[in-house]
Amino acid sequence: MSDILRENKLKRTKCRIAVLAYLETAQGPVTAEGLYQALSSSGTIHTSLSTVYRTVGALSEKGLLLKSAGADGVIHYQLNNSRHCHYLICTDCSQVVPVDGCPLHVLEESLSQSTGYHITGHHLEFFGLCPQCAQRKKK
């Protein structure tokens, strides 16, 4: 993680290292509040919520994190790496399920060729009701 920070001309702080390490193993996108709670409860670092917000802001600005707004308008963060993943997100219970594979590589290549853009990343999220919430709504 330190190398990534150095390559992007960012100071190597405990919070940046902890956020990157946490997101590297996260099962899906995480909010700044979720990061703060996870890091605080694990005892990894002692920091404030505002520091976590500044950290994800700086990491996003440098392109190290992808940020996306959920259906509820809350911003979620994930690492911007080659192992990126797409998600199904329940609009009722907020369950996040990763989608295997990336259906966008062919489209990305086509867009790159037709526009001349050097595309550096993308994200895709589908919103709906998970099976449990859909079943509950039927009743």
Secondary structure, DSSP 8 states (H G I E B T S, - for coil): -HHHHHHTT----HHHHHHHHHHHH-SS-EEHHHHHHHHHHHTS----HHHHHHHHHHHHHTTSEEEEE-TTS-EEEEE-STT--EEEEETTT--EEEESS-TTHHHHHHHHHHH---------EEEE--HHHHHHHH-
